[in-house]
Amino acid sequence: MAVTAMSLAQDEQNRTAHPFDLVHLSRQTMGDRELEHEVLALFERQASHIGGKLVTLESGADHVVRADLAHKLKGSARAVGAFAVAKAAENYEHSARAGLFRAMDSRQLQEALAEALGALRDLNG
């Protein structure tokens, strides 16, 4: 079967519709399924912790602390292929580094996290 531009576009759309780019994750773990599960479990714990901490801190906290937490989450999310979480964390980080708190950035980050964590529960379920 020939690979066409249409099939490549459909593959990309399917990968981006899911909160995790599982092809990226597989490349990162060299196809080791056990390692994938371990890495995702670590991400789940870290994302839950940081997401909860950011909600607790919100606008009253030191902007550097919020930016640093978002930065850690961004890196972890990129490593496992949770690119929507990474982008939302990046937006949050930029606002925090500017000394701002934007409810929209916080909401988008929490929504992306909820979707990713829900997908992890489905994968493990």
WOQUIRA-V963752 format. One record per backbone hydrogen bond with DSSP energy under -0.5 kcal/mol. NH is the residue of the N-H (numbers start at 0). CO is the residue of the C=O. Records with the same first field share a line. If there is no record, write none. Layout:
NH=CO + CO
This chain:
3=1
7=3
8=4
9=5
10=6
11=7
12=8
13=9
14=10
15=11
16=12
17=13
20=80
21=19
24=20
25=21
26=22
27=23
28=24
29=26
30=25
31=28
32=30
35=31
36=32
37=33
38=34
39=35
40=36
41=37
42=38
43=39
44=40
45=41
46=42
47=43
48=44
49=45
50=46
51=47
52=48
53=49
54=50
55=51
56=52
57=53
59=56
60=56 + 57
65=61
66=62
67=63
68=64
69=65
70=66
71=67
72=68
73=69
74=70
75=71
76=72
77=73
78=74
79=75
80=76 + 77
81=76
82=80
85=81
86=82
87=83
88=84
89=85
90=86
91=87
92=88
93=89
94=90
95=91
96=92
97=93
98=95
99=94
102=100
105=101
106=102
107=103
108=104
109=105
110=106
111=107
112=108
113=109
114=110
115=111
116=112
117=113
118=114
119=115
120=116
121=117
122=118
123=119
124=120
